């Protein structure tokens, strides 16, 4: 009887250890997935801004122009040489893009896996100078 209790305790402890390890790994993989969504949102924002800057010099400081990213239209450019716009993506992620024109062009994009701020929001950023 004592041996049965000992073996049962050992098996239960081993099972709980495996369960804890498995649960931690699942949580980590979920966070990694959300991080990739935020990174790709930031990358998409960078790509859109660079495309319109190269294609039409859309962020020129002398005039405003309209650009389209993921089906949404934004007015950018103007006298200050600074533009900021937020692109909402169909999967619920978004990217806030800032373009600063000066001697160099600086494009910064902050991607989020979820556009509304919550405890599950993951944010990743990219910056391109050219």
MIMIMAR-745664 format. One record per atom (N, C-alpha, C, O, CB): residue in three letters; y, x, z. Coordinates in steps of 0.2 Angstrom, whole numbers, plus 5000, padded with zeros to 4 digits. Glycine has a CB too. Layout:
% residues N
ALAYXZ...
//
This chain:
% residues 130
UNK499450045000UNK500050005000UNK500650045000UNK501150034996UNK500049955006UNK500650105004UNK501250145004UNK501350184998UNK501850194996UNK501150195010UNK500750204995UNK500850234988UNK501150184983UNK501550204979UNK500150254986UNK500950124983UNK501150074978UNK501950064979UNK502350064974UNK500850004979UNK502150064985UNK502950054987UNK503250124984UNK503750114981UNK503050044994UNK502950184985UNK503250244983UNK503350244975UNK503850264973UNK502850304986UNK502750224972UNK502750224965UNK503250174962UNK503650194957UNK502050214962UNK503250114965UNK503750064963UNK504450094963UNK504850074959UNK503650004967UNK504650124969UNK505350144970UNK505450204965UNK506050204963UNK505350174977UNK505050244964UNK505150294959UNK505250264952UNK505650294948UNK504550344959UNK504850224950UNK504950184943UNK505550154943UNK505950154938UNK504350144942UNK505750114948UNK506450084948UNK507050124948UNK507450114944UNK506450034955UNK506950184952UNK507550234951UNK507550264944UNK508150274942UNK507350284956UNK507050284941UNK507050304935UNK507250254930UNK507650274925UNK506250324933UNK507050194930UNK507350144926UNK508050134926UNK508450124921UNK506950074927UNK508350134933UNK509050124934UNK509450184931UNK510050174928UNK509250114941UNK509150244931UNK509550304929UNK509550304921UNK510050314918UNK509150364931UNK509050274918UNK508950274910UNK509450214908UNK509850224903UNK508250254908UNK509550164912UNK509950104910UNK510650134911UNK511150114907UNK509850044915UNK510850164916UNK511550194917UNK511750244911UNK512250234909UNK511650234924UNK511250284909UNK511450334904UNK511550294897UNK511950304894UNK510850384903UNK511050244896UNK511150204890UNK511750164890UNK512150164884UNK510550154889UNK511950134895UNK512550094895UNK513150144894UNK513650124891UNK512650064902UNK513150204897UNK513750254896UNK513750274889UNK514350274886UNK513650314900UNK513250284886UNK513250304878UNK513450244874UNK513850264869UNK512550324876UNK513250184875UNK513550124871UNK514250124872UNK514650104867UNK513150064874UNK514550134878UNK515250124879UNK515650184875UNK516150164872UNK515450124887UNK515350244876UNK515650294872UNK515650284864UNK516150294861UNK515250364874UNK515150254862UNK515050244855UNK515550194852UNK515850194847UNK514350224852UNK515650144857UNK516150094855UNK516850114855UNK517250094851UNK516150034860UNK517050164860UNK517650194860UNK517750234854UNK518350234851UNK517750234866UNK517250274852UNK517350314846UNK517450274840UNK517850294835UNK516650354845UNK517150214839UNK517250164833UNK517950144833UNK518350144828UNK516750104834UNK518250124839UNK518950104840UNK519450154838UNK519950144835UNK519050074847UNK519250214840UNK519650274838UNK519750284831UNK520250304828UNK519450334842UNK519150284828UNK519150284820UNK519550234817UNK519950244812UNK518450284818UNK519550174819UNK519950114816UNK520650134817UNK521050124812UNK519750054820UNK520850164823UNK521550174824UNK521750234819UNK522350234817UNK521750194831UNK521350284819UNK521450344814UNK521550324807UNK522050344804UNK520950394815UNK521150284805UNK521150254798UNK521750214796UNK522050214791UNK520550224796UNK521950174802UNK522550134801UNK523150184800UNK523650174796UNK522650084807UNK523250234804UNK523750284804UNK523750324797UNK524250334794UNK523750334809UNK523150334795UNK523050374788UNK523350324783UNK523650344778UNK522350394787UNK523150264783UNK523350214778UNK524150204778UNK524450204772UNK523050144779UNK524450204783UNK525150204784UNK525450264781UNK525950264777UNK525450194791UNK525250324782UNK525450384779UNK525450384771UNK525850404768UNK525050444782UNK524850364769UNK524650364762UNK525150314758UNK525450334753UNK523950344761UNK525250254761UNK525750204758UNK526450234758UNK526750234752UNK525750144762UNK526650264763UNK527350294763UNK527450354758UNK527950354754UNK527550314770UNK526950394758UNK527050454753UNK526950424746UNK527350454742UNK526450504755UNK526550374745UNK526450354738UNK527150324736UNK527350344730UNK525950294738UNK527450284740UNK528150254737UNK528650304737UNK529150294733UNK528250194742UNK528650354741UNK529150404741UNK529050444735UNK529550464732UNK529150454747UNK528450464733UNK528350504727UNK528450464721UNK528750484716UNK527650534727UNK528250404721UNK528250354715UNK528950334713UNK529150334708UNK527850294716UNK529350314718UNK530050284717UNK530550314722UNK531150284722UNK530050214718UNK530450364725UNK530950394730UNK531250334734UNK531850334735UNK531550424726UNK530750294737UNK530950234740UNK531350244747UNK531650194749UNK530350194742UNK531250304750UNK531650314756UNK532250354755UNK532450384760UNK531150344761UNK532550354749UNK533150394748UNK533650364753UNK533750304754UNK533350384741UNK534150414755UNK534650394759UNK535250354756UNK535650324760UNK534950454763UNK535250354750UNK535850314746UNK535750244745UNK536250204744UNK535950354740UNK535150224745UNK535050144743UNK534450124747UNK533950164749UNK534950134735UNK534350054747UNK533750024750UNK533350004744UNK533549994738UNK533949964754UNK532649994745UNK532149974740UNK531649934744UNK531549944750UNK531950034736UNK531249904740UNK530649864743UNK530049904741UNK529949924736UNK530649794740UNK529549904746UNK528949934745UNK528449884747UNK528549834751UNK528850004749UNK527749884745UNK527249844746UNK526649884749UNK526449934746UNK527049794741UNK526449864755UNK525849904758UNK525349844761UNK525549804765UNK526049954764UNK524749844758UNK524249804760UNK524449724760UNK524349684764UNK524049814767UNK524849714754UNK525049644753UNK525749624756UNK525949564755UNK524549594755UNK526049664761UNK526649654764UNK527249694761UNK527149744759UNK526549664772UNK527749664760UNK528349694757UNK528849714763UNK528949674767UNK528649644752UNK529149774762UNK529649794767UNK530249824764UNK530149854758UNK529249854771UNK530849814767UNK531449844764UNK531549914768UNK531549914774UNK532049804765UNK531549964764UNK531650034767UNK532250074764UNK532550044759UNK530950074766UNK532350134766UNK532950174764UNK533550154767UNK533550114772UNK532950164756UNK534150174764UNK534750164767UNK535150224769UNK534950284767UNK534750114773UNK535750214772UNK536150264773UNK535950314779UNK536050374778UNK536850244775UNK535550294784UNK535350334789UNK534850384788UNK534750434791UNK535150294795UNK534450374782UNK533950424781UNK533350414785UNK532850454785UNK534150494781UNK533250354789UNK532750334793UNK532450264792UNK532850224791UNK532950344801UNK531850264791UNK531550194790UNK530950184794UNK530550234796UNK531350184782UNK530850124797UNK530250114801UNK530050044799UNK530349994798UNK530450114809UNK529350034798UNK529049974797UNK528349974800UNK528050024800UNK529049964789UNK528049914801UNK527449904804UNK526949864799UNK527149814796UNK527449874811UNK526449894797UNK525949864792UNK525349834796UNK524949874799UNK525649924787UNK525349764796UNK524749734799UNK524149734794UNK524249714788UNK524949664802UNK523549754796UNK523049754792UNK522549694793UNK522549664798UNK522649824792UNK522149684788UNK521749624789UNK521249624794UNK520949574796UNK521449604782UNK521049684796UNK520449694801UNK520749684809UNK520449694813UNK520149754801UNK521449674809UNK521749664816UNK522049734818UNK522449734823UNK521249644821UNK521949784814UNK522349854816UNK523049854813UNK523149804809UNK521849914814UNK523449904815UNK524049904812UNK524349974812UNK524050014816UNK524549854815UNK524849994808UNK525150054808UNK525850054808UNK526150014804UNK524950104802UNK526250084813UNK526950084813UNK527150154810UNK526950204812UNK527250084820UNK527550154804UNK527650204800UNK528450224801UNK528850174800UNK527450194793UNK528650284802UNK529250304802UNK529350364797UNK529050414797UNK529450334809UNK529850354793UNK530050404788UNK530750434789UNK531250394789UNK529950374780UNK530850494789UNK531450524790UNK531650574784UNK531250614783UNK531550564797UNK532150554781UNK532350604775UNK532950644777UNK533350624780UNK532550554769UNK532850714776UNK533350764777UNK533150814773UNK533050804767UNK533350784785UNK533250884775UNK533050934771UNK532350934769UNK532150954764UNK533251004775UNK531950904774UNK531250894773UNK531150824774UNK531450784777UNK530750934777UNK530550794771UNK530350724773UNK529850724778UNK529350764777UNK530150684766UNK529950684783UNK529450684789UNK529150614789UNK529550564790UNK529750704795UNK528550604788UNK528250534789UNK527750544795UNK527350584795UNK527850524782UNK527850494799UNK527450484805UNK527150414805UNK527550364804UNK527850504812UNK526550414807UNK526150354807UNK525750344814UNK525350394815UNK525750344801UNK525850294817UNK525450274823UNK525050224822UNK525250164821UNK525950264830UNK524350234822UNK523950174820UNK523650154827UNK523550194832UNK523350204816UNK523550084827UNK523150054833UNK522550014830UNK522549984825UNK523750004837UNK522050014834UNK521449974833UNK521649904834UNK521349864830UNK520849994837UNK522049884838UNK522249814840UNK523049814840UNK523249854844UNK521949784846UNK523349764836UNK524049764836UNK524349744842UNK524949774844UNK524349724830UNK524049704846UNK524349684853UNK524149734858UNK523549754858UNK524149614854UNK524649744862UNK524449794868UNK523949764873UNK524149704875UNK525049824871UNK523449794874UNK522949774879UNK522549834882UNK522749894880UNK522449724876UNK522149824886UNK521849884889UNK521349914884UNK521049974886UNK521449864896UNK521149884879UNK520649904874UNK521049934868UNK520649954863UNK520249854872UNK521649944868UNK522049974863UNK521950044862UNK522050084867UNK522849954863UNK521750074856UNK521750144855UNK522250164850UNK522350124845UNK521050164853UNK522650214851UNK523150234846UNK523050304844UNK522950344848UNK523850224850UNK523150314838UNK523050384835UNK523650394830UNK523850344827UNK522350394831UNK523950454830UNK524550464826UNK524450524821UNK524050574822UNK525150484830UNK524750524816UNK524850574811UNK525550594809UNK525950544809UNK524350554804UNK525650654807UNK526350674805UNK526250714799UNK525850764798UNK526750704810UNK526650704794UNK526650744787UNK527350764786UNK527850724786UNK526350704781UNK527450834785UNK528050864783UNK528050884776UNK527550924774UNK528350914788UNK528450874772UNK528450904765UNK529150904762UNK529350924757UNK528050864760
//
